[in-house]
Amino acid sequence: MLNEKVKQDIFQIVLDKSYGILLPEMTPDVQSMIEREIERSAQYIENRLKTSLTPARFTDLPKSPEEAYKNRTKYKDSINPDFYEYPKWSDLTNDQKNLYGNNPSIYQNGTLPFELLTNNQLLTWTSNVKYSDIKVGDAERQDGRGKAFFITYYAPIINVYSVSLTFTAPPGYEAKPLFFRLYQPSEFKVYHREGGIHIFPAVMARLLLIGSNDPLYGSQYGPVVPYIPQVLTIDYEFGYTDQTRPYDLLEAVALRTVMQIILNISAYLTAGLRSYGIEGFNASFGNNGLLYESLYNEYKSRLRELLSPYYRPVMVSW
């Protein structure tokens, strides 16, 4: 997920790294092609490094007021309870009431299409909804492993908004005791670069008050995450800001973009031919019919070199 500033920074690096390559004339179509390749290359690198070049968030909040409006059941906790059924009949304008034949009995509160909200109604709705416009997915869920330390799937962490243990009984076990535990910021430590979170007691006296029978505490020394599937819920923001974003990753996106451009140009001009010759003339297109093959291989090696420090270690056992 790139913003315009990052796109422009990468685009300039692409032009610098393309020096010496006979690019097509920079028409709007060619520029659009390069921008699409930048987006694809950014996604390629973000997926492999499990990161984001711009701030992104896993949260159970909606991404926009419109998403909350159209899916109120899922985002009920993000909506002011007093406005959950907004707009009611009394909130509609005369023109909107006419859409329902001016008959309140056939209108169900909150069902006016979002696109028909007036600016004032939209402002009212937006001011009563909590949302995050950098959302890329729902809050991360992890299995409990009897430990107080766990690694998030994406890093580096910019901010942790909440860590909670939530156990919902499976069908047929609804009568069993359920629990929900929201940890306060003082009760966990965040290892931002590594993407680690360590839950620990803020005040040891709390353990004595809670007692040893609490299922969320496995020993007298502190909390552990119980062995329950998908019991951990983490709402966190990750990726790089303008202040922390390394140039290496921008260059890596640009290099892969140039490599893709070389492949596109080669496919268009050589059609996979390795060489072409007529009487008195012979042209070689490399071992694989690839134009600028030496430059392509150089960038391929450089790309591997740029990314290697950012790969995260994978834990295969406890």
VENLIN-V16485 format. One record per residue. N is the residue number from 1. RES is the residue in three letters. OMEGA is omega in radians with two decimals (* if undefined). Layout:
# VENLIN-V16485
N/RES/OMEGA ; N/RES/OMEGA
This chain:
# VENLIN-V16485
1/MET/-3.06 ; 2/LEU/2.98 ; 3/ASN/-3.04 ; 4/GLU/-3.13 ; 5/LYS/-3.13 ; 6/VAL/3.11 ; 7/LYS/-3.14 ; 8/GLN/3.10 ; 9/ASP/-3.13 ; 10/ILE/3.14 ; 11/PHE/3.13 ; 12/GLN/3.10 ; 13/ILE/3.09 ; 14/VAL/3.13 ; 15/LEU/3.12 ; 16/ASP/-3.10 ; 17/LYS/3.13 ; 18/SER/-3.12 ; 19/TYR/-3.10 ; 20/GLY/3.08 ; 21/ILE/3.13 ; 22/LEU/3.13 ; 23/LEU/3.03 ; 24/PRO/3.09 ; 25/GLU/-3.04 ; 26/MET/3.06 ; 27/THR/3.07 ; 28/PRO/3.13 ; 29/ASP/3.12 ; 30/VAL/3.12 ; 31/GLN/3.11 ; 32/SER/3.11 ; 33/MET/3.13 ; 34/ILE/3.13 ; 35/GLU/3.10 ; 36/ARG/3.12 ; 37/GLU/3.07 ; 38/ILE/3.12 ; 39/GLU/-3.12 ; 40/ARG/-3.13 ; 41/SER/3.10 ; 42/ALA/3.12 ; 43/GLN/3.11 ; 44/TYR/-3.08 ; 45/ILE/3.13 ; 46/GLU/-3.13 ; 47/ASN/-3.10 ; 48/ARG/3.12 ; 49/LEU/-3.08 ; 50/LYS/-3.11 ; 51/THR/3.07 ; 52/SER/-3.13 ; 53/LEU/3.06 ; 54/THR/-3.12 ; 55/PRO/3.12 ; 56/ALA/-3.02 ; 57/ARG/2.94 ; 58/PHE/-3.05 ; 59/THR/3.06 ; 60/ASP/3.00 ; 61/LEU/3.05 ; 62/PRO/3.13 ; 63/LYS/-3.09 ; 64/SER/3.04 ; 65/PRO/3.12 ; 66/GLU/3.13 ; 67/GLU/3.10 ; 68/ALA/-3.11 ; 69/TYR/-3.05 ; 70/LYS/-3.14 ; 71/ASN/-3.03 ; 72/ARG/-3.12 ; 73/THR/-3.13 ; 74/LYS/-3.03 ; 75/TYR/-3.10 ; 76/LYS/-3.09 ; 77/ASP/-3.13 ; 78/SER/-3.07 ; 79/ILE/3.03 ; 80/ASN/-3.08 ; 81/PRO/-3.13 ; 82/ASP/-3.10 ; 83/PHE/-3.10 ; 84/TYR/-3.12 ; 85/GLU/3.14 ; 86/TYR/-0.07 ; 87/PRO/3.04 ; 88/LYS/-3.09 ; 89/TRP/-3.12 ; 90/SER/-3.14 ; 91/ASP/-3.06 ; 92/LEU/3.02 ; 93/THR/3.13 ; 94/ASN/3.11 ; 95/ASP/3.13 ; 96/GLN/3.10 ; 97/LYS/3.12 ; 98/ASN/3.10 ; 99/LEU/-3.14 ; 100/TYR/3.11 ; 101/GLY/-3.12 ; 102/ASN/-3.10 ; 103/ASN/-3.08 ; 104/PRO/-3.09 ; 105/SER/-3.12 ; 106/ILE/3.10 ; 107/TYR/3.07 ; 108/GLN/-3.08 ; 109/ASN/3.08 ; 110/GLY/-3.07 ; 111/THR/3.08 ; 112/LEU/-3.14 ; 113/PRO/-3.07 ; 114/PHE/-3.08 ; 115/GLU/-3.11 ; 116/LEU/3.10 ; 117/LEU/3.05 ; 118/THR/3.14 ; 119/ASN/3.12 ; 120/ASN/3.11 ; 121/GLN/3.11 ; 122/LEU/3.11 ; 123/LEU/3.11 ; 124/THR/-3.14 ; 125/TRP/-3.09 ; 126/THR/-3.11 ; 127/SER/-3.13 ; 128/ASN/3.12 ; 129/VAL/3.01 ; 130/LYS/-3.11 ; 131/TYR/3.12 ; 132/SER/-3.08 ; 133/ASP/3.08 ; 134/ILE/3.13 ; 135/LYS/3.05 ; 136/VAL/3.13 ; 137/GLY/3.11 ; 138/ASP/-3.14 ; 139/ALA/-3.07 ; 140/GLU/3.08 ; 141/ARG/3.13 ; 142/GLN/3.07 ; 143/ASP/3.01 ; 144/GLY/-3.10 ; 145/ARG/3.10 ; 146/GLY/-3.13 ; 147/LYS/3.07 ; 148/ALA/-3.12 ; 149/PHE/3.11 ; 150/PHE/-3.10 ; 151/ILE/3.06 ; 152/THR/-3.09 ; 153/TYR/-3.11 ; 154/TYR/-3.12 ; 155/ALA/-0.04 ; 156/PRO/3.13 ; 157/ILE/3.05 ; 158/ILE/-3.13 ; 159/ASN/3.03 ; 160/VAL/-3.11 ; 161/TYR/3.10 ; 162/SER/2.99 ; 163/VAL/-3.11 ; 164/SER/3.00 ; 165/LEU/-3.09 ; 166/THR/3.12 ; 167/PHE/3.08 ; 168/THR/-3.08 ; 169/ALA/3.09 ; 170/PRO/3.13 ; 171/PRO/-3.13 ; 172/GLY/-3.12 ; 173/TYR/-3.06 ; 174/GLU/-3.09 ; 175/ALA/3.13 ; 176/LYS/3.13 ; 177/PRO/3.06 ; 178/LEU/3.08 ; 179/PHE/3.07 ; 180/PHE/-3.13 ; 181/ARG/3.09 ; 182/LEU/-3.14 ; 183/TYR/3.09 ; 184/GLN/-3.14 ; 185/PRO/3.14 ; 186/SER/-3.07 ; 187/GLU/3.05 ; 188/PHE/3.11 ; 189/LYS/-3.11 ; 190/VAL/3.01 ; 191/TYR/-2.92 ; 192/HIS/-3.06 ; 193/ARG/-3.08 ; 194/GLU/-3.06 ; 195/GLY/-3.12 ; 196/GLY/3.07 ; 197/ILE/-3.13 ; 198/HIS/3.11 ; 199/ILE/3.12 ; 200/PHE/-3.12 ; 201/PRO/3.13 ; 202/ALA/3.12 ; 203/VAL/-3.07 ; 204/MET/-3.13 ; 205/ALA/-3.13 ; 206/ARG/3.12 ; 207/LEU/-3.13 ; 208/LEU/3.14 ; 209/LEU/-3.11 ; 210/ILE/-3.13 ; 211/GLY/-3.03 ; 212/SER/-3.12 ; 213/ASN/3.12 ; 214/ASP/-3.07 ; 215/PRO/-3.11 ; 216/LEU/3.12 ; 217/TYR/-3.05 ; 218/GLY/3.14 ; 219/SER/3.14 ; 220/GLN/-3.07 ; 221/TYR/3.14 ; 222/GLY/-3.06 ; 223/PRO/2.99 ; 224/VAL/3.08 ; 225/VAL/-3.05 ; 226/PRO/3.14 ; 227/TYR/3.12 ; 228/ILE/-3.14 ; 229/PRO/3.03 ; 230/GLN/-3.09 ; 231/VAL/-3.12 ; 232/LEU/3.05 ; 233/THR/-3.09 ; 234/ILE/3.05 ; 235/ASP/-3.06 ; 236/TYR/3.09 ; 237/GLU/-3.06 ; 238/PHE/3.11 ; 239/GLY/-3.06 ; 240/TYR/3.04 ; 241/THR/3.11 ; 242/ASP/-3.11 ; 243/GLN/-3.04 ; 244/THR/-3.04 ; 245/ARG/-3.13 ; 246/PRO/3.11 ; 247/TYR/-3.12 ; 248/ASP/-3.08 ; 249/LEU/3.06 ; 250/LEU/3.11 ; 251/GLU/-3.14 ; 252/ALA/3.10 ; 253/VAL/-3.12 ; 254/ALA/-3.13 ; 255/LEU/3.13 ; 256/ARG/3.08 ; 257/THR/3.13 ; 258/VAL/3.11 ; 259/MET/3.11 ; 260/GLN/3.09 ; 261/ILE/3.10 ; 262/ILE/3.11 ; 263/LEU/3.14 ; 264/ASN/-3.13 ; 265/ILE/-3.12 ; 266/SER/-3.14 ; 267/ALA/-3.10 ; 268/TYR/-3.02 ; 269/LEU/-3.06 ; 270/THR/-3.13 ; 271/ALA/3.10 ; 272/GLY/3.13 ; 273/LEU/3.07 ; 274/ARG/3.13 ; 275/SER/3.11 ; 276/TYR/-3.11 ; 277/GLY/2.97 ; 278/ILE/-3.08 ; 279/GLU/3.10 ; 280/GLY/-3.13 ; 281/PHE/3.09 ; 282/ASN/3.13 ; 283/ALA/3.11 ; 284/SER/-3.13 ; 285/PHE/3.13 ; 286/GLY/-3.07 ; 287/ASN/-3.09 ; 288/ASN/-3.09 ; 289/GLY/-3.04 ; 290/LEU/3.05 ; 291/LEU/3.12 ; 292/TYR/-3.04 ; 293/GLU/-3.13 ; 294/SER/3.11 ; 295/LEU/3.11 ; 296/TYR/-3.14 ; 297/ASN/3.09 ; 298/GLU/3.14 ; 299/TYR/3.10 ; 300/LYS/3.11 ; 301/SER/3.13 ; 302/ARG/3.12 ; 303/LEU/3.11 ; 304/ARG/3.14 ; 305/GLU/-3.12 ; 306/LEU/-3.04 ; 307/LEU/-3.00 ; 308/SER/-3.14 ; 309/PRO/-3.02 ; 310/TYR/3.08 ; 311/TYR/-3.10 ; 312/ARG/3.07 ; 313/PRO/-3.13 ; 314/VAL/3.12 ; 315/MET/-3.09 ; 316/VAL/3.13 ; 317/SER/3.12 ; 318/TRP/*
